[in-house]
Amino acid sequence: MARIADDAVMISIKRVSRTYGGTGEGGRVAALDNVSLEIPDGACLAITGPSGCGKSTLLNILGGLDAPDSGEVWVDGLALHGASDAELTAYRRQRVGIVFQFFNLLPAMTVAENVELPLLLRGDARAAAASRVGEMLDLVGLAGRARHFPHQLSGGEMQRAALARALAGAPGLILADEPTGNLDSANAANVTEALLKIASQARTTMVIVTHSPDLASALPSRIAMRDGKIVS
């Protein structure tokens, strides 16, 4: 089993496989092939590798958005591989934050409202939610953009807003799928700086899928994947 540290384990993936496709000419494709991995609490891990190697499939399984065909996935004591739909919904709402490559900010809401929305949906009091929003926007360097709408932001600012939204609920785990993939070098550097700031404060465990060698080399830990397997 690949192990990136000897600290308390946050994520334990045991012999996980996932295939896609049918029985036609192409047959089934193994996105993950008997993958095992342990990630400690508080780690900041980059997952690299070519397109189609299984990186995003692994991230989706960790986010409870997809299920393995076989194997076990444990996150902070929860068995995702055996969880019910209700348990997975609660997990995604309360215990994990996901940052997508394409931001997914709601255009009719301000930055502050976008960050606040998941807190209100889970039942937080508005005053407490507003305080948390201010803290998160300050953390990612967007305190002065709280009242702006997404179309008034640069790509890097939109990604940092998405990061603040993912952090707002104080999840134990942040999953980021190509967080700098659509950004120019300057904006990518700003997002990388925000991620490293969060990692340095040990606010959460982070798993980041990236093609960027600059982002991967800046993070404390990294693994490489190829053909559905961890290769280094």
Order of alpha helices (4+ residues) and beta strands (2+ residues): beta-beta-beta-beta-alpha-beta-beta-alpha-beta-alpha-alpha-alpha-beta-alpha-beta-alpha-beta-beta
